[in-house]
Amino acid sequence: MPYRLPIVLAVLLAATAVQAEERRVDVPAGRASDAAAAIARQTGTSIVISAPDLAARQVPAIRGRYSAEEAVRRLARAIGARPVAAGSLGWRLVADQRRAPVAHAASRTPARAAAAPPALPPPGVGTMPIVVLASKRDVRLRDYAGQITILDGDSLSLGGPVGTDRIADRVASVTSTYLGSGRNKLFIRGIADSSFTGPTQATVGQYLGDLRLSYNSPDPDLRLSDMERVEVLEGPQGTLYGAGSLGGIIRLVPNEPEPGVAAVSGSVGGSATQHGAMGADAGAVMNLPLAGERLTLRAVFDAESQGGYIDKPLIGRDDVNRTNIYGGRAMARFDAGGDWTVDLIGLGQWTEGRDSQYADREGPPLVRMANVTEGFDADYLQGQVVVSGRLGSVRFRSSTGIVRQTLQERYDATRPGEDTRLFVQDNDSRMIANETRVWQPMEDRLGWVLGASYTGSRSELTRGFDTIGTANVSSMSTSSTGVRNTVDELTVYGEASYRLRQGLVATAGGRVTRSELGGQGEDVDQFLALLRAEVTAQRHETVFLPSLSLSASPIADTALYIKYQEGFRPGGLAIDGDFVRRFRSDRTATFEIGARHGQPGTGPFDLAGSLAFTRWRDIQADFIDPVGLPTTANIGDGQVWTATLSGGVAITRDLRIEGGVSWNDSRIDSPRPLEASRIGQVPNIANINVRAGFDYQRQLRGDLTLAAQGWTRYVGKSRLGIGPELGEEQGDYLDSGLTVRIGREAMGLSLGISNIFDTEGNRFALGTPFDIGRDQITPLRPRTFRLGLDLSF
């Protein structure tokens, strides 16, 4: 057959077959052409491979119960192709120049450590349905009621190792406190609370697979290397995710081990920061079969040194805030047969910030007039065991994990005219958790999920002051009041969707959480602790979180929805002078309407928008107590209006542009403490965030490809916190970035530029919470250039 014609590998065997029906697929490892013919026979579909080199590639075994779509998707991924729908029961597999094959006849290459983004399909070409994994029951995007952004993992890691700041760059509704890698707080949809990493639980739940990364600790800022995708769901997400998802959730989905494939890839890079120091990074990904196709290991390693750019003339040092990040992740998968697998996952990351990244507001740019060394150390460890399988048409997954996260922060606490003081705060958190669920995706009329979970969290916050002598040697150390919080949560939840008629889906769910709260003060007077023992006595909370939604698809590729959902955070203990005090749980209730058209990132055009109203009761937030230390309290009730709009359009086959805007309007209408009555808005919420970007890909010659990504983002004004000490404005700046890669599948060179316009800005108006006689800003990292090389073997 002439090479210019497609190679037809299978014909339609059963015209009445439904492509979503799951069937037993048993295809041995071998040539892609043979695998395609076997899948076509076993699923009753037609598969065409458009090029002979694709048909000749080697693929691993594909075994399990899959729909025809899923089986074809797995085959396409294995040969580095893109599936294109051809009628209701057929597919064409076309070459995808930007995605390396999982198994190649020559090089058997896994996803690269610094891969190019996936190719954009030509306008008008059919694509596979998008499945929302974070729905916990594999809901198709067309039936999902809510705003979600799905970020492709290869696209995120283009141009070297990155953390969650890349998510904020790509999603207009996501913001950060920018205190530093490993100690930031993330916010979604204007639901923001605290400036500090204190005892409150985050408003955004962060997950690796089904298990949360932490309970009441800051964002660990894990490197987003070798990720399949990242899903950002706007909240609240209380029914499925429980406490700590008031604003939404961020779910990291790593690439899975590929059985029968032995491959290594890596990347190295060097960076130069204008007005600052040099930096470097390196990363590697390995996929290794340990026992044939039954046991496979996939491991990821990253190292990065970010050059500093803040000067401290009083101690004679420049570029003091260098940050070093080292981390890795390993996942071993055992195929137990019969659609059952056991995964062992371990990950760790160690972050060292040699000094903090804030500067004086009034003074020379990028300069801080302090005579102490600040900085931080953030360590994160997690282990997971995940058992997955099927019981007929019902799917099962049980995830068990343990987490240890530590953070030490150092702040300048020197008051004007007094001895030099350094404030040291240690946050030590431990968590053990399990979630077990069963679910059935909605193929025809009904889809549902039932689950139970347990979370046990222990966190200890301790504080102290070091008084520094004239020789810059500590002459006196004193302990300040600390606090220990314990939470044990037991939860059951369920959610179900029912297709009332074609194009109309109703969803309802509920979650019941029983929490046991406890704790005590640290380094407190024993008589005072005995006198106020009722404050630290154990207590219980029971919370029910309902959800209701209705989605409709009046025309193809268009969905309308209305939704109601609630979220909460449990209470706890906060430092109050020489002792501790309780703060109550807070709770949100959100009404939302929205619409979507098209599939994001594919097709000629996509658009999504929503309008949400949130009632927030007993808001937990931080302010400065009379002693000058940060503390936490319920500041009152409030409300938040949020509107989001995002979309993209394929200008040509090679170029796609996208953009998004998030608008927030918030206010505290029932303030409680005196400090809260002095402002009318919820802290840390920017009034508007706007983002625009592009993705470009062009085939140059042979297998040489040019890929480019660029973006710019405007962050509006917000207020730091509660009370006059935290009354400074922040935000109102423009950030930008550009990355270009040229190369082949197995090797490429990349050039990246961040903060293209070298904007100083003020990302966060907090360096130290103490009154040191100088206002502060947190400037953007100055313009930085990175040159990188990626290789695959």
N, C-alpha and C positions, 0 to 999 in steps of 0.2 A: 504494500500500500504506500503511495507517495507520502513523504514526510510532511508535505504541506497540508495534508488532510488529517483531521482528528483520528485517533485510534479508538474505535468503538469497542469497549470491553464487555458490555453486557446489554441486553435488551430488556424491555418491559415484560415481566413474567406474570404479573397479577394486576390487572387494571383496576381492580376493586380494592387494592391494599390501601391502608391509611398510613401515611408516612410517620405519624406520631406513635403508632403502635409499637410497643417494645417486643423484640423477639430475641431468641438466643442466637448470638453471633459467635462463631468459632472459626477463626481464620489463623492459620499458622504463619510464622515468620517466613518471609520470602520476597519475591518480586511484587512491586505495586500492582502490575497488571493482573497477576494471579489473585492478589488480595481483593482487588476491585471486583473481579468476576465472582469471587466467593461471596462478598458482601451483597452484590446484586442478587445472586440466587437466594440467599438466606433472608433478605428483607423485601424481595419483590419490587425492586427498583431498577432504574437504568442509570449507569455511571459511565461517563466519557472522560478520558484523560486526553488533554489537548496537545501533548507533546511527547515524543518517544522517550526523551531522556527522563521525564517524570515516570513514565510507565516502567522503566528499567530499574528504578531505585529500589533499594532494599527497605523493608518495613518490619517492625517487630510484630509479634503475635497480637491480635485483637480479639479478646475473648470477654464475654459478659452478656448481660441483657441490655440491649440498647434499642432506641428508636432508630429508624433509618437515618435520620438527620445526624444523630450522635455518632453512629458508626462511620458515616461519610466524613464527618468533621475530624474524627480521629485519624482516618486514613489520610486526609488532606494535610493535617498537621505533620504526620510522619514523613511525608515526601516534600514538605516545603511548598505546598500548593494552597490555593484559595478555592473553596467550593462555591459554585455559582448555580442557583436554582435554574432548572430547565424544565418547565412545566410542573405539574403537581407531584410527579413521582420520579423525577430525574435530576441529575446533577452533572455539571462539567467541572473538572478539576483543572484549574489554570495556574500557571507558574506565578509564584509570589516572590519577586526578586528581593524583598526586604526581610523575608522570614526564612531563616536557615531550616533545612529539613531536620526532623528529629533523628532520622536514620538515613544516611546517604551511602550510596554504594562505595564511594571513595573515602569520605572523611567522617561519616557518622558523627554529626555535630549537634550538640544540644544548643538551647538558646544561649546567645553570647552574653558575656558579662556586661558588655556595653553595646547592645545591638541597635541596629537601625529600626525605626518604627515600621509597623506593618503597612503594606501597600494599601493605598486608597482605591477602592473599586471604582471603575468608570461610572459616570452618572447614568442612572437608569438601570444598572445591572442588579438583578436580584441578589439578596444576601441571606445568610442563615439567620433565623430568629435570635434575638438577644434574650438571654436568660438572666434574671436577677438572682444570683446565688445568695445574696444577703437576705432574701425573703425567707430563707430556711425551708422552702418547699418548691424551689426551682420555678418560680412564676415567670412567664414570658413578659417582656416589657410591655407589650400591648395590653396586658391584663393588670399591670401593676398600678395601683393608685398611690401616687406620690412622686416626689422629685428625686431623681437619682442621677449621678454622674458616674460613668464607668470609664476608668483610665487604663489604657493598655500598658502592660508592664514594660515591654520593649521601648515604647515611646517615652515612658517616664525616665528610663535609665540611659537614654541617648546622651552621650557627652560626659559619661563618668558617673561615679557614685553620688546619690542624692538622698535626702531624707524627706520628712514630711513638709518642709518648706516648698518642695516641688508641687505637692498637692495644693497648697495655698496659691501657688502661682497659676495653677491650671483651673481652679474652681473659684468663682467669684464670691460664693457664699461662705468660704472657709477663711478664717483669719487666725492669727497667732499673737502671743504676747512678746515673742522675740527676746526673751530673757537670755537665751543661749541654748545650743543643742543639748538635749537631755533634761531641760528644766522648763520648757515652754508649756503653756496651756493653749489648747486649740478651741476655737469657737465656730459654730455653724449657725446660720440663720439668725444672727443677732441675739442668741441666747448666751450671754456672757456674764461672768460673775466676779471673779477675783483676780487681782494682780499678782498674788503671791502663790507659792506652792505650799499651802498650809493644810489643815485637816479636812477641808471640804473635798467631796468627790467631784471629778471633772463633769462638765456639762456635755461632753462628747465622749461616747464609748469607742475605744479603739480595740480592734480584734485582729488576731492572726488565726484565720480559719474560724472556728466556732468559739474560741476562748479569748476572753478579754486580756489585754496586755497588762493592765493594772487596775486597781480599784480607786484609791484616792491619792495617786501619785501623778507627777507630770508626764507629759508625752516623752517616751524614751527616745524618740526620733530615730527609729531603726532605719538602716539603709534599705532603700527600695530596690535592691539588686535581685535579679532572677525572679521577678514577680510575673505571674500570669496576668493579673489585673488588680486594680484597687477600686473598690466601690464606695462611693460617698452617698449616704442616704440622709436626706434632711429629716429632722425630727419634729416632735418626739417619736421615739421608737420603743415606748415602754412595754407594749404587749409582747414583742418578740425578744427584746434585749434588756428589759427591766431597768434597774436603777442606773443613773448616770448617763442616760441617753436623751436628756432634755432637748438638746440642739440637734442631735442626730448621731450617726455612727460612721466610722471609717473602718472598712474591712479589707485587710491585706490577704490576697490569695496567691501564695507562692506557686511556682511551677512544680509539678509533681515529678517524682523519679520516673524515667522512661525505661522499662524493662528491655534487656537485651542490647542496650546501647552503651558503648564505652567512648567517652569523649571528654575533652578539656577545652576550655576557652578562658581568655583573660584579657585584661586591659591595664594600661599604665598611662599616667598623665602628669603633667606639670602645670602649675598655675602661677600667675604673677598678679598681685593686687596693687593697683595704682595707689600711691601714698602709703603703701604697706609692704609686707614681706612676701617671699615666695612660698609656694605650697606644692604638695605632691599627693598622688593617690595611686592605688593599685587594687585590682580585684580579680577574682578567679571563680569559675564555676566548673564543677566536675560531676559527671554522671557515670557511675561504675556499677556493672552487674557483679554481685557477690556470690550468687548461687543460680546461675542461669537466668531464667526469667522469673524465678520465684522470689528472689531477694535483690533489691536494687538500692543503691545509696546515691543521693544527690547532695552535694555540699557546696556552700558559697562562703567566700572569704573576702573581706574588705578592709582596707587601711587608708586613712586619709589624714593629712596634716594641712589645716587651713591657716594660711598666713595671717598674722595680726595686723592691725592698722590703727590702734589707739596708742597715743604717746603719753607718758607720765614724766614730765620734766623734773618734778620735785624729787624723784628717786633716780633720775638720769637714765630712763629706759624708754626705748621706742618700740612700737609694734608689740605691745605687751600681751595682747589678747589672742595669741595663737591657740588653736583648738586641735587636739589630736583625737581621732576616733578610730577604734579598732573593733571589728565585729565579725561574726560568722554564724552560719546556720547549717544544720545537717538534718536530712530527712531520710530515714531508711524505711522502705516499704516491703512488707512480706505479703505475697499473694497466697492466701490460704485456700484458694480454689472456691468454686461455687459462688462467685461474685463477692467474696469476702476478702478484705484486706486489713492489715494492721500496720499503722504508721508510728514510728518513733521519731520525735522531733526535738531537737535541742538547739537553742540559740543563745547568744550572748553578745553584749556590746559594752565597751568601756570608753568613756568620754572624759577627757581632761581639758578643761578650760583654764589656761594659765593665769588669766586675768579676765575681768568682766568687760563687756563691750559697750559701755555707755560713756558719754562725754559730757562736758559742761555745756549748758545751753548758751551762756554768755561767755565767750572766750574764743580762742583760736579753734578752727575746725579740727575735729578728731583728737582733742586734747582734754585730759582730765587732771586737774590740780589736786591730786591725792598723794599722800606719802606712805600708803600701805599697799601691799599686794593683795588683791581680791581674787576672784576666780571661783571655780567649782570643779567637782568630780562627780560624775554620774555613771553608775554601773547597773547593768540590767542582765538578768539570767532567767530563762524560762525553759521548762521541759514539758512535753506533751506526749500522751499516748492516745491514739485515735483508732477506733475500731469501726469499720464501715461495712455495710453489706445490704442484702435484699432478703425480704421474706415474701416471696411471690411478687406482687406488684408494689408492695410497701417497702420503703427504704428505711435504713436504720443507720444511726451514727451516734457514737458515744465518745466524748472527748474529755480527758482528764489532764489537768496541768498544775504545775507549781511554779510560782514566780518569786524572785527576790530582787528588789530594786532599792538602791541606796543613792542618796544625793547629799553632798555636803556643799553648802554655799557660804561664801565669805563676803561681808559687806563693810564698807567704810562707815563707822559709827562715830567719827570724831566731830564733836560740837565745836563751833567757833570759839577760839580762845582757850580750849581745854586740851588735856593730854590726848595723844593719838590713841584711838580705840578701834579694834577690829571685832565685828560681830560674826559669830560662827553658828550656823544652823545645820543640824543633821536630821535627815528624814530617812528612816529605815522602814521599808514596807515589805510585807510578806503576804502571799495569797495562795490558797489552794482552791481549785474549782473543778466542777464536773458539770457537763451538760449532756443529757441523753435525750434523743428525739427520734420519732418515727414520723414519716410523712409520705404523702402520695401526691405527685404533681397533678395538676388539673389538665387532663388530656381531652376530656369531653365536657362533662357537667360539673364535676366536683373535684376539688383539691383541698388538702388539709394538712395540718401539722399538729402534733401533740408532743410536749416536752416537759422535762423536769430538770432543775439545776440546783446546785449547792455552791455557795461561795463563802469562804472563810478568809477574812482579812484582818491583819494585825499591823498597825503602823505606830511608830514612835517618833515624835518630834522633840528634839532637845536643842537647847540654845545656851550660848555662853559668850562672855566678852573677854577679849585679851587687851590689856593696856600695854602699849608699846613705849619703851623707854627711848632716850635720846640716841642710844646706839642701835636702834631698830631691833631690839631684843625684847621679847615678852617679859615684862616685870611682874605682871599679876594677871591671873585668870580667875574669873568668877562665873558661876553657873546661874542661868536665869531659869525661870519656870518653864517646864516642858509639859508635854501631854502625850498620853497613849490612848489610842482608840482601837476598839475591837468590834467587828461586825460579823455575824453569822447569818446568812440568808438562805432560806429554803423556798423554792419557787416551783409552781406548776403553771403551764400556759398552754394555750391552744388557739388556733386560727383556722378558719375554713372559708373557701370561696365557692360560690355556686353560680353557674352560668344560667341566668334567668331565661335568656333567649340569645340568639346569635348577636354578639356585639354588646351584651349587657351582663356585667358580672357584679355580684354583691359579695362583700367580705365582712366578716365579723370575728372578733377574737377577744380574749381576756387573759389577764395574768394576775395571779394571787401570790404575793410575796410576804413571807413572815420573817422579820428581822429581829435579831437579838443584839442589842447595843450595850457596850460597856466601855470601861476605860478608867484612867486615873491620872492625877497630876504627877509630874516628875520634878524632883529637886524642890519640893515644897515643905513648908513647916508642918511637922506631924500633928501639932495641936490644931492648926488650921484645917488640915485634911480631915481630922476626926470631927471637927465642929461642922464641916460642910459635907459630910459623907453622903448626904442624899443626892448631891449633884452627880457623883460618880457611880451611884447605884445602877445595877443592870436594869434595863427596861426593854419592852417589846413594842414592835410596830407591825401592824398588818395592813397591807395596801392592796387594793384591787384596781387594775389599770385596764379599762375597756378600749376597744377600737372598733370603728365602723367606717365602711367606705362603699362607694358605688362608682364603677367605671363603665363608660360606654364608648363604643367605636362606631360612630355614625357612618363613617366612610373609611376606606382602606387607608392604613398607615396613620390614622388619626384617633386619638383617645382623649376623652374628657373625664374628669373625676371630681368627686367631692369626698372629703375625709374628715373624721374626727378621731383624735388620739390623745392619750395622756402620758405623762412621764413624772418621775419623782427622784429625789435623792434623800437618803436617810439622814437623820440628824447626827450629832456627835458632840465632842468636847473641844472647846477652844480655850486658849490661854487668856486669862483675865487678871492682869496685875500679878499678884503673888500666888494666885490659884488658877482654877479653870472654871468655866461655866458651860452650860449646855446651849446648843443652838438646835432648833427644830428642823424637821424634814421640810423641804420645799417641794412644790408640785406645779406642773404646767398642764393646761388643757388647750389644745390647738384645733381650730377649725381651718380647713384649707380647701381651696378650689384650684384646679389646674387643668392644663391641656398640653398635649404633645402631638407633633406631626413628624413623621419620618423616623428613621433610626439614626441616633447620633453617630457621627463618624463615617457613615456609609450613605450611599444614595446621593441624589442631586441636592437635597435640601432637608434640613431638620430644624425644628423649633419647639421649645418647651417653655412654659411659663406657669407661675403660680402666685396666688395671693393668700397669705395666712395671717390669722389673728390668734395670738397667744395670751392667755390669762395666766400670770405667774404669781403664785401665792407664797408668802413667807420666804422671800428671796434670800438665799445665803450669799453673803458678800463680805469683803474685807475692808477694814479701815484701820487707822492708827489710834491706839489707845492712849490714855493720858501719860503713860510712862514713855511713849515714843516707839512702842513695838507694834507690829502688825497683829491684828486679831480678827476674829470672825463672829458675825452675828446675823440674825434675820433682820434685814433692813426695811421690810414692809412688803406690800403687794404692788404689782406693776402689770403693765401690758405692753406687748410688742406687736407692731404691724410689720410684716415682711412681704416684699414682692421680689420675685426673681424672674429673669428672662435669659435664656441661653439658646444658641443655635449655631448652625454651620451651613455652608454652601460650597459645592464643588464648582469652582470657577472654570477649571479645565480638568483633563484627565490627570494632570500632574499637581495641581494646586487646589488646596481647600483652605478656606478661611473660617474662623469661628470666633464667637464672642459671648460675653455674658455680663449681666448687671444684677447686683443685689442691693435693694433699697430697704432701709430699716428706720422705723420710727418708734421710739420707746419712751416710757416715762414711769416714774414711781408715783403712784397716786395715793398711796397710804403709807407714808414714811413712818418709821417707828423711832429709832434712836435719833438724837439731836443731829448727829452727823448726816444722816440720810435726808433730813429735811432741807439741807442746804443745796441739793441739786434736784433736778426734776427728771433726769434720765438714768437708765440702767448703765452702769459703767462698762467701758471697753467695747461699746457697740458703735462702729462707724456708721454714719448716716447713709453712705453709699460706697460701693465697691464696683469697679468696672474693669473688665478684662477683654482683650482682643488678641488673637493669635493666628498663625498660619502653619500649615504643613505642606511641604513641597517635596516631590520625588520625580526624578527624571533618569531614564536609562540613557547613558552616554554612549558607550560602545561595548559590544559584547556583553559581558556580565558586570561591567563597571556602572555603578549607580551613584547619583548625587542625591542626598537627602538633607533637608533643612527644616528647622523649626524656629519660629520666633514668636515673641509675646510681649505685651506691655500691660501694665496693671496700675490703676489708680485706686488708692485707699483713702477714703474720706476722713473727716475729723471725728474724733471721739474724746471722751474724758477718761482719765486714768482710773479714778475710784471715788470713794465716799469721803467727804470731809475736806477742809481746806488744804491739808497736807497732801492730798492726792487729787488736787483740783486742776492740775495742768492739762492742757490740751495736747493731743497727739494725733498722728496721722497726717492727712493732707499731703501726700507725696505720690510720685510716679516711679514705678520700677519697671525694668525691662530685661530681656535676654534674647540671645540668638545662638543657635548651635547648627553647625554644618558638618556633615560627614560625607566623605567620598571614598569609595572602595568597593570591594567584592564581598561575597558571603563570608569568606575566610579571613579577610584582613581589611581594615579600614583606618583612615586618618580622620580625626575630628577636631574642629576648632570651635570653642565656645566663648561667648562674651556675656557677662552678667552686669547689670546696672550700666547699660550702654551709655546713658547720658550723665553718668557719674553724679547722680543725685545724692545729696546728703540726707535730707528728710529727717523724720522722727517717727520710727516705727513703734516706739513704746517710751513713755515719759517716766520711766522708773529705772534707776540704777541701784540706788540704795534707799530703803524705806525711811532712813533716819534724816533728821533735820541737820544737814551739814553746812548750811549757809550758801549752797550753790544749787541752782536748778539744773536739771539733767535732761538729756535726750539720748535715745538709742538710734544712732545713724545707720543707714544702710551700709552694707559692705561696699566700699568704693569699686569702681570699674575693675573687673577682674577678667583676665584672659586665661584660657586653658587650652593646651594642645595635648591630644591623646591618641593612642594607638590601641586597636583591639584586634585580637587574633583568635582563631578557632582551629582546633586540631582534631 
